[in-house]
């Protein structure tokens, strides 16, 4: 199982976290999305994860990506 982690900007509440989870869960290969509001981090677990599609899903949800974090 792969893991990718992103620093996400603009998150401030559980609604933000739910929006991100909803969009990212639609990306093929994703099995779990963990949003840490306090750390402004999103961790994605799955197989054959496509970084570009994950980034697009986060921005589609309305949030920015400061950087990806080595996971």
KOLLUMLUM-830653 format. One record per residue: chain; residue in three letters; y, z, x of N, C-alpha, C in turn. Coordinates in steps of 0.2 Angstrom, whole numbers, always signed. Atoms other than C-alpha are relative to their C-alpha. Layout:
# KOLLUMLUM-830653
c_r_nnorth_nup_neast_canorth_caup_caeast_cnorth_cup_ceast
A_ALA_Y_Z_X_Y_Z_X_Y_Z_X
...
This chain:
# KOLLUMLUM-830653
c_r_nnorth_nup_neast_canorth_caup_caeast_cnorth_cup_ceast
A_UNK_-6_+0_+4_+0_+0_+0_+6_+0_+4
A_UNK_-6_+1_-3_+17_-5_+6_+5_+5_-3
A_UNK_-5_-4_+2_+33_+6_+5_+7_-3_+3
A_UNK_-6_+2_-2_+51_+0_+6_+5_+5_-3
A_UNK_-5_-5_+2_+66_+11_+5_+7_-3_+1
A_UNK_-7_+2_+0_+85_+7_+1_+5_+5_-1
A_UNK_-6_-4_+2_+101_+16_+2_+4_-4_-5
A_UNK_-3_+4_+6_+109_+11_-15_+7_+4_-1
A_UNK_-6_-2_+1_+127_+13_-19_+2_+0_-8
A_UNK_-2_+0_+7_+135_+17_-36_-4_+4_-5
A_UNK_+4_-4_+4_+121_+28_-43_+3_+7_-1
A_UNK_-3_-6_+1_+127_+44_-51_-3_+5_-5
A_UNK_+3_-4_+5_+116_+50_-65_-7_-3_-2
A_UNK_+7_+2_+2_+98_+48_-73_+0_-7_-3
A_UNK_-1_+7_+3_+104_+33_-83_+0_-5_+6
A_UNK_+0_+5_-6_+107_+24_-66_-7_+0_+2
A_UNK_+7_+0_-3_+90_+29_-60_-4_-4_-4
A_UNK_+4_+3_+5_+82_+23_-76_+1_-8_+0
A_UNK_-2_+7_+0_+91_+6_-75_-3_-3_+6
A_UNK_+3_+2_-6_+85_+4_-57_-7_-1_-1
A_UNK_+8_+0_+1_+67_+9_-61_-2_-6_-4
A_UNK_+2_+5_+5_+67_-3_-76_+0_-7_+4
A_UNK_-1_+6_-3_+73_-18_-66_-5_-1_+6
A_UNK_+4_+1_-6_+63_-15_-50_-7_+0_-2
A_UNK_+7_+0_+2_+47_-12_-59_-3_-7_-3
A_UNK_+1_+7_+3_+48_-30_-66_-2_-4_+6
A_UNK_+1_+5_-6_+46_-37_-48_-8_+1_+2
A_UNK_+7_+1_-2_+28_-43_-44_-2_+5_+6
A_UNK_+2_-4_-5_+18_-31_-34_+2_+8_+0
A_UNK_-3_-7_+0_+28_-15_-38_-5_+5_-4
A_UNK_+4_-5_+4_+17_+0_-43_+4_+6_-1
A_UNK_-4_-6_+2_+30_+14_-42_+7_-1_+3
A_UNK_-7_+0_-2_+49_+16_-40_+2_+8_+0
A_UNK_-3_-7_-1_+56_+33_-34_+7_+0_+1
A_UNK_-7_+0_-1_+74_+36_-36_+3_+7_+2
A_UNK_-3_-6_-2_+83_+50_-27_+7_+0_+0
A_UNK_-7_+0_+1_+100_+52_-34_+4_+4_+6
A_UNK_-3_-4_-5_+105_+66_-21_+1_-4_+6
A_UNK_+0_+3_-7_+101_+55_-6_+2_-8_-1
A_UNK_-1_+7_+2_+106_+38_-15_-5_-4_+3
A_UNK_+6_+4_-3_+89_+31_-10_-5_-2_-6
A_UNK_+5_+3_+4_+77_+20_-19_-6_-1_+4
A_UNK_+6_+1_-3_+59_+20_-13_-5_-4_-4
A_UNK_+4_+5_+4_+47_+6_-19_-7_+0_+3
A_UNK_+7_+0_-3_+28_+7_-17_-3_-6_-4
A_UNK_+4_+6_+3_+16_-8_-20_-3_-4_+5
A_UNK_+3_+5_-5_+8_-23_-12_+4_-6_+0
A_UNK_-3_+7_-1_+15_-39_-5_+7_+0_-3
A_UNK_-7_-1_+3_+33_-32_-9_+5_-5_+3
A_UNK_-4_+5_-2_+46_-46_-8_+7_+4_+1
A_UNK_-6_-3_-1_+62_-38_+0_+6_-3_-4
A_UNK_-5_+4_+3_+73_-52_-7_+0_+2_-7
A_UNK_+0_-1_+8_+67_-49_-25_+1_+7_-1
A_UNK_-1_-7_+1_+68_-30_-23_+8_+1_+0
A_UNK_-7_+0_+0_+86_-32_-18_+4_-3_-6
A_UNK_-3_+3_+6_+90_-44_-32_-1_+4_-6
A_UNK_+1_-4_+6_+83_-32_-45_+4_+6_+0
A_UNK_-4_-5_-1_+93_-18_-38_+7_-2_-2
A_UNK_-7_+2_+2_+109_-28_-39_+1_-3_-7
A_UNK_+0_+2_+7_+104_-35_-56_+1_+6_-5
A_UNK_-1_-6_+4_+104_-17_-62_+7_+2_+0
A_UNK_-7_-2_+0_+122_-16_-57_+2_+4_+6
A_UNK_-2_-4_-6_+121_-7_-40_+0_-3_+6
A_UNK_+0_+3_-7_+124_-11_-22_-5_+3_+5
A_UNK_+5_-2_-5_+113_-9_-7_+4_+1_+6
A_UNK_-4_-1_-6_+121_-1_+8_-4_-2_+6
A_UNK_+4_+2_-5_+106_-4_+19_-7_+1_-2
A_UNK_+7_-2_+1_+87_-4_+19_-2_+5_+6
A_UNK_+2_-5_-5_+79_+11_+28_-7_-2_+2
A_UNK_+6_+1_-2_+64_+9_+39_-5_+5_-3
A_UNK_+5_-4_+4_+49_+16_+29_-7_+0_+4
